Amino acid sequence: MYLRNPDYMPRDEMPSGSTGGRKAHLDKVIWRYALDPRETAEDLAAGEIDWRDQPPPEFIPKIKQNPDLQTFAIDPLGTQGWLRPNCLHPPFNNNKAREALLHMMDQVTYLAWAVGQAEYYRPCYSVFACGGPYTTTVGAEPMMEHKLGGAARAGVGL
């Protein structure tokens, strides 16, 4: 729990990023760790909590149905997951096996399994964050095409 410090005097300047004057607009902030996402969603809908960071995607439609609640993306670029095989141990200590894996993986399928609702994910075939200044699909053809025949052509007996 964080309580407002009655002796705090903000600097008389505009905030800028993580610097500048800060005004405390709340008297108290309570951070509560909740294990059960269903309980947290119910508490949010009942007004017992004011904010839920990254609710599970299956709860977002219910949150959107409540006119007193709103959802928003904190980071428009989203997050980017990685599959990184351990190149120290077989079979992925073989460069051809890692190349074959590129042809075998289907991002859209894995995203659908992990997230469930297509409106909350997007495939990204860039090593750098999609939507950022360094986005590129150069060299990403094996991931984009998703052809199992490409895995066989990589030279690994599957």
N, C-alpha and C positions, 0 to 999 in steps of 0.2 A: 504494500500500500504506500502511496505517495501522498503526503499532505503539503498544502501550500505553506511556504515559509513566510510568516507574517513580516519578517525583517527584510525580505528580498526587495530590492529596488532595481527595476530593469534599466539598462542603459538607454539614453535618449537618442536612439538611432534606429534606422530601419533594419529589420532582420534580412540577412542575405545568406542563403544556404545554411551552414551550421554556425554562422557568426552573427553578430549584431544584437540589438536589444530584443529581449523576449518577455512578453507579458503572460502571466499565468491567468488563464481564463477559467480554471476549475479549482475548486477547493480541495478536492480529493480524487485520486485515481487508484482504483483497486485492480490489480492484475490477477486474474484467476485462471489457473490451469485446469482445463476440463478434459477428461479422457473420453467421455461419451459424446460424439457429435450430435446424436439425437437429442440428448438433454440440453446441449448448448443451443441447438436450433429452437427448441421449445422455450428456453429462457429468453432468447432473443425476441421471439414472437410475443412473449408475455411482457416484455419491457423490463425484465429483471436484469438484463445486461444491455449495454449500449452498442457494443461493437464485437464483431467476430472476424478475425483475420483468417483468410483462406478457408472458407467453409467447404466441406466436401461437395463436389459438383452435384451430387444427387439431392442436396438440400437447397440449392440455389433456386429452383423453380418455386418452391414453397415460400422462400424469402421474398421473391419477386411478386407473389400474390398478395402480400401484406402491404397496403398503401403507406403504412408508417415506417417501412424499412426500405433501404435502397442498397443496391450492389454497385460496385465500380471496380475497375482494374487499377491497381496501384501502379503497376509497371506495364505500360502498353507493349513492351517487347516480350513480356511473359517470362517464362523460365525455359531452359533448354536442358534436356536430359541427354545422357551419353551412355552408349554401350561400349565399354572398353575391355576387350578380352585381355587376359593376363598373358602377355607375350613371352613370359619366362617358362611356361609349362605347355606341354602338348595338349591339344593339337595346335594351339595358337602361337607356339614358338616358331611355326612355319608361316612365312609371309604369305604363301599361297592360300593357306587356310583362312587367314584374316581377309585376304582379297575375296575369297569365296563367300565369306560371311557378309560382305558388303552387298553381294548380289542376292543373298537369301533373306535379309532382313526387310521387312515391310513396315515402315514407320506408321502408316495409317492404321494398320491392324493393331500394332502395339499401343498406339495412342487410344484407339477405340476401347481396347481391353482395360487400359489403365485409367482413363478418364471417363469413358462411357458416352458422353454427350458431345457430338461433333462441334457444337457451337463454343465449346470451352477448350478446344485444342486446334492446332494447325501444324501440319508437317513442316519441317525446316531442313533443307538439304545443304545448309551452309555450315562450315566449321565455326564461323563466327555467328553471333546472334542475328537471326533474321530480323529485318527491319532496321538494323543498325547501320552505321556508316561503312562497315567492312563486309557486309553481306556479299557472298559470291557463291555461285554453284559450279565454279571451275573444278573439274575433277570429281564431281558428285554424280556423274551419269550412272555408275553402278547402283547407287542408292535410289535414284529417281526411277530407273527403269524397272527394278525388281524382277529380274529374269533369272529363274533357277538354272536355265541353260548357261548363263554367264558364270555361275558357280562351277559348273563342270569344266567350262573352258579355262577357268583359272588354274586348272592342272591338279586339282586335289580329288582323289577318289572319294566320292561320297556315297 
